Amino acid sequence: MPATTHGTKLLVPLAQRPGPLSSVLLHPAGGGLGQYLGTAARLARHGSVFGIRAAGLLPGEDPDDAVTDMTRTYLDLLDHVPDRPRVLVGWSLGGVLAWELAARLAETGPAPAVVLIDSFTEHTAPDPGARARVLDAIEKSVSHLGDGTDADRARTTALAHVRASAAHRTRSRPDGPVLLMACAGPGRDQQVASWGELTERLTVRDLDCGHFEVFEPPNQPTLLSHLDAFLDRLTDAPRETPR
């Protein structure tokens, strides 16, 4: 069932300034935005930045456990963004949400660019060890939030998102430019091939770290360097006209 969204409280302004590229960051599994602060600052060099957090983190909210429900809710939220987003960014589940939103936006105008930070077209349910790492990462990502957020609520939201990831299969084909930053690991080649089957506009850059280390200080410079190069190309390229 769709989450209780309490109006636009899921939409978080992170930077509001003029610029050619307005951006939206989509939450990963667990629903917080804290790990994106460095990324948001870099995106803000090019224009306004908003984040979308998940329902379920504050009292009275119920988390979604389906990507389709989240996509529907977040598409409505984008009506409250002053400028139509030109860049959608997400890590892990957030990248899948960015992709699905880009596909929906492409139905009514130019397709935004998508930045996938170690996202996959589909997931299997994680083994117990991986599940523990997901939940640990989740609790860190929401630790900066106040207003009653606690570990139990974070875990409930995280588990809902794990179910959403396990059930979803990405099949849509937005036609905007795509940057995939892929972590090293045995699934990397299949990850790249799966996204490549859905778009001819895929740029792939490598991150020499694990999935849960992408935002740690030693790895952030590489991530931001790849992002800078991609954004610079978008700024230089002529903007697509609505179809």
Backbone torsions as a table, in degrees:
resi	resn	phi	psi	omega
1	MET	NA	145.6	178.1
2	PRO	-58.8	148.2	-178.6
3	ALA	-74.8	157.5	169.0
4	THR	-76.6	117.6	-170.4
5	THR	-103.9	-12.6	179.8
6	HIS	52.3	56.0	177.8
7	GLY	68.9	-127.4	-175.2
8	THR	-104.6	21.8	-177.3
9	LYS	-66.8	-15.5	177.5
10	LEU	-80.4	-16.1	-179.4
11	LEU	-91.3	119.9	-172.4
12	VAL	-116.5	112.7	174.6
13	PRO	-68.7	125.6	-180.0
14	LEU	-108.1	-30.2	175.5
15	ALA	-161.4	130.9	178.8
16	GLN	-124.2	107.6	-177.4
17	ARG	-157.1	157.6	179.5
18	PRO	-70.5	152.7	178.1
19	GLY	165.6	164.1	-174.2
20	PRO	-77.1	-19.2	-174.1
21	LEU	-123.1	102.5	171.7
22	SER	-84.4	138.7	-172.4
23	SER	-127.5	153.1	173.5
24	VAL	-133.0	130.3	176.3
25	LEU	-99.5	130.9	-179.6
26	LEU	-104.9	134.2	-176.2
27	HIS	-61.5	149.2	170.1
28	PRO	-83.7	-173.7	174.2
29	ALA	-57.1	132.6	-175.7
30	GLY	106.6	-28.0	166.9
31	GLY	91.3	-7.0	-178.5
32	GLY	-85.7	168.5	-179.0
33	LEU	-120.1	1.8	-171.6
34	GLY	-59.2	-35.5	-177.6
35	GLN	-70.4	-12.1	-176.0
36	TYR	-90.6	2.6	-171.1
37	LEU	-60.1	-43.1	177.6
38	GLY	-66.1	-40.2	178.3
39	THR	-64.6	-41.9	179.3
40	ALA	-62.1	-40.4	179.2
41	ALA	-62.4	-37.3	178.8
42	ARG	-71.2	-41.0	176.9
43	LEU	-62.3	-33.1	-176.6
44	ALA	-66.6	-16.3	174.7
45	ARG	-64.6	-17.9	-174.2
46	HIS	-111.9	-6.2	-179.3
47	GLY	153.0	-168.6	-176.8
48	SER	-69.4	150.1	-178.7
49	VAL	-132.6	130.2	172.8
50	PHE	-121.6	154.6	172.1
51	GLY	-120.0	152.6	171.7
52	ILE	-119.5	114.9	174.6
53	ARG	-91.4	169.4	-178.5
54	ALA	-90.0	151.0	166.1
55	ALA	-68.6	151.1	178.7
56	GLY	113.6	-11.3	-175.4
57	LEU	-89.4	-17.2	-178.0
58	LEU	-120.9	156.8	-179.0
59	PRO	-55.3	139.5	178.3
60	GLY	87.6	-2.6	-179.9
61	GLU	-104.0	143.5	175.2
62	ASP	-112.1	131.6	-179.0
63	PRO	-75.0	149.8	171.6
64	ASP	-80.1	149.8	173.7
65	ASP	-126.8	26.9	177.1
66	ALA	-143.7	133.4	179.6
67	VAL	-62.6	-35.9	-179.3
68	THR	-63.3	-39.6	178.8
69	ASP	-66.6	-43.4	178.9
70	MET	-62.6	-42.9	-179.5
71	THR	-60.7	-42.9	-179.5
72	ARG	-63.6	-45.4	179.8
73	THR	-63.6	-44.5	-174.4
74	TYR	-73.6	-30.3	175.3
75	LEU	-61.2	-41.7	176.7
76	ASP	-63.7	-38.4	179.6
77	LEU	-62.2	-33.2	-178.0
78	LEU	-65.2	-16.5	174.0
79	ASP	-65.0	-18.8	-178.6
80	HIS	-96.3	2.5	175.0
81	VAL	-86.0	129.5	-174.2
82	PRO	-56.8	-41.7	-179.9
83	ASP	-116.0	141.1	176.7
84	ARG	-56.2	127.5	-177.0
85	PRO	-61.3	136.4	174.9
86	ARG	-102.7	-15.3	179.1
87	VAL	-138.9	128.8	174.2
88	LEU	-116.9	129.7	-171.9
89	VAL	-127.7	139.2	175.9
90	GLY	-161.0	146.1	175.3
91	TRP	-100.6	133.7	174.9
92	SER	58.8	-122.6	176.8
93	LEU	-55.2	-33.8	178.9
94	GLY	-59.8	-34.6	177.0
95	GLY	-66.8	-39.0	176.8
96	VAL	-63.8	-42.8	177.3
97	LEU	-62.7	-41.3	177.2
98	ALA	-60.5	-43.1	-179.7
99	TRP	-62.3	-48.1	-178.0
100	GLU	-66.5	-37.1	175.9
101	LEU	-66.1	-39.2	177.9
102	ALA	-60.5	-40.1	179.0
103	ALA	-63.8	-40.2	179.3
104	ARG	-69.6	-41.2	178.8
105	LEU	-64.7	-32.8	-179.3
106	ALA	-66.2	-16.7	178.0
107	GLU	-73.5	-17.9	-175.2
108	THR	-125.0	6.2	-179.0
109	GLY	173.2	-164.1	-179.1
110	PRO	-61.5	140.1	177.7
111	ALA	-73.9	128.5	176.1
112	PRO	-70.5	160.3	170.7
113	ALA	-72.6	152.3	179.8
114	VAL	-125.4	133.0	174.0
115	VAL	-113.3	115.6	-179.7
116	LEU	-102.4	116.4	178.2
117	ILE	-100.8	97.5	-179.0
118	ASP	48.3	53.1	175.9
119	SER	-101.0	159.0	-178.5
120	PHE	-128.0	148.7	179.3
121	THR	-66.5	-28.2	176.5
122	GLU	-156.9	156.2	-178.7
123	HIS	-129.1	152.8	164.8
124	THR	-99.3	161.0	179.6
125	ALA	-60.4	132.8	-175.8
126	PRO	-68.7	150.0	174.1
127	ASP	-71.6	168.0	-174.9
128	PRO	-55.9	-38.5	179.3
129	GLY	-65.1	-43.4	178.5
130	ALA	-67.1	-37.4	179.0
131	ARG	-60.4	-41.9	179.6
132	ALA	-62.9	-39.4	178.9
133	ARG	-67.5	-38.1	176.1
134	VAL	-59.5	-48.6	-176.3
135	LEU	-67.1	-36.6	176.6
136	ASP	-63.1	-44.2	179.1
137	ALA	-63.8	-37.5	179.7
138	ILE	-61.1	-50.1	-175.6
139	GLU	-63.0	-33.4	174.6
140	LYS	-66.5	-39.0	-174.3
141	SER	-69.9	-24.1	-178.9
142	VAL	-106.5	4.8	-174.7
143	SER	-66.7	-21.9	-178.8
144	HIS	-80.0	-12.1	-176.6
145	LEU	-81.1	141.1	175.0
146	GLY	-105.0	-144.5	173.4
147	ASP	55.7	41.9	171.2
148	GLY	91.8	-2.4	177.6
149	THR	-63.7	133.5	178.6
150	ASP	-140.0	174.7	-174.2
151	ALA	-63.8	-38.1	-179.4
152	ASP	-63.7	-43.0	179.5
153	ARG	-66.5	-39.5	178.2
154	ALA	-63.0	-40.9	179.6
155	ARG	-65.6	-42.7	179.2
156	THR	-60.1	-43.7	178.8
157	THR	-66.3	-41.9	179.8
158	ALA	-60.9	-44.7	-179.4
159	LEU	-65.6	-35.4	175.4
160	ALA	-62.0	-39.8	-179.6
161	HIS	-73.1	-34.1	174.2
162	VAL	-60.8	-42.5	176.6
163	ARG	-63.6	-41.1	179.4
164	ALA	-61.7	-43.9	-179.8
165	SER	-64.1	-42.7	-177.2
166	ALA	-64.9	-31.9	-175.6
167	ALA	-87.0	-18.5	-170.2
168	HIS	-88.3	142.3	172.4
169	ARG	-126.4	118.6	-177.5
170	THR	-78.7	121.9	-178.8
171	ARG	-131.3	-13.0	-176.7
172	SER	-70.4	163.2	-174.0
173	ARG	-136.4	72.0	172.8
174	PRO	-64.2	148.9	-171.7
175	ASP	-107.8	19.6	175.4
176	GLY	-85.0	171.5	177.4
177	PRO	-67.5	147.3	-175.3
178	VAL	-132.6	132.9	169.7
179	LEU	-111.7	122.9	172.7
180	LEU	-109.4	119.0	171.3
181	MET	-100.9	110.0	-171.6
182	ALA	-106.8	133.5	177.4
183	CYS	-79.4	154.7	175.3
184	ALA	-65.9	146.4	178.4
185	GLY	155.8	168.8	-175.7
186	PRO	-65.5	-22.4	-179.4
187	GLY	-92.2	4.8	-172.3
188	ARG	-63.4	-45.7	-176.7
189	ASP	-64.0	-41.7	178.2
190	GLN	-67.3	-36.9	176.8
191	GLN	-57.6	-49.9	-178.9
192	VAL	-64.2	-43.9	-178.7
193	ALA	-63.1	-39.0	-178.0
194	SER	-65.5	-43.3	176.6
195	TRP	-68.5	-36.2	-180.0
196	GLY	-63.8	-25.1	177.1
197	GLU	-72.6	-17.3	-175.6
198	LEU	-103.3	-10.8	-179.4
199	THR	-152.9	145.6	174.0
200	GLU	-96.2	3.3	-174.9
201	ARG	-115.2	38.5	-174.8
202	LEU	-92.8	126.1	169.3
203	THR	-108.6	129.7	-177.4
204	VAL	-115.1	130.6	174.5
205	ARG	-131.1	145.9	-174.6
206	ASP	-96.6	145.5	171.4
207	LEU	-116.5	120.6	-174.6
208	ASP	-86.8	63.9	-179.1
209	CYS	-163.1	173.7	176.8
210	GLY	-83.1	169.0	-175.3
211	HIS	-57.0	-39.3	-175.0
212	PHE	-89.7	3.8	-179.1
213	GLU	-109.9	3.9	-170.7
214	VAL	-62.7	-29.4	-176.9
215	PHE	-100.7	5.2	177.4
216	GLU	-71.8	149.2	-173.3
217	PRO	-49.2	-40.9	-179.5
218	PRO	-65.9	-23.0	-174.7
219	ASN	-102.4	-17.1	-178.1
220	GLN	-59.2	-40.7	-178.4
221	PRO	-58.4	-39.0	178.9
222	THR	-66.5	-45.3	178.5
223	LEU	-58.2	-47.1	-177.3
224	LEU	-69.4	-32.1	176.8
225	SER	-64.8	-45.1	176.7
226	HIS	-61.4	-41.7	179.7
227	LEU	-64.4	-43.7	179.4
228	ASP	-56.8	-47.4	-177.6
229	ALA	-62.3	-40.4	179.4
230	PHE	-66.6	-45.5	179.6
231	LEU	-64.9	-37.2	177.9
232	ASP	-61.8	-39.0	177.9
233	ARG	-66.8	-37.6	177.7
234	LEU	-65.4	-38.7	-179.6
235	THR	-67.6	-36.7	-179.3
236	ASP	-75.6	-29.1	-175.8
237	ALA	-76.3	145.2	175.7
238	PRO	-65.2	142.6	-178.4
239	ARG	-72.4	137.7	178.1
240	GLU	-68.1	145.3	178.3
241	THR	-92.0	149.1	-180.0
242	PRO	-58.4	146.5	179.1
243	ARG	-90.2	NA	NA
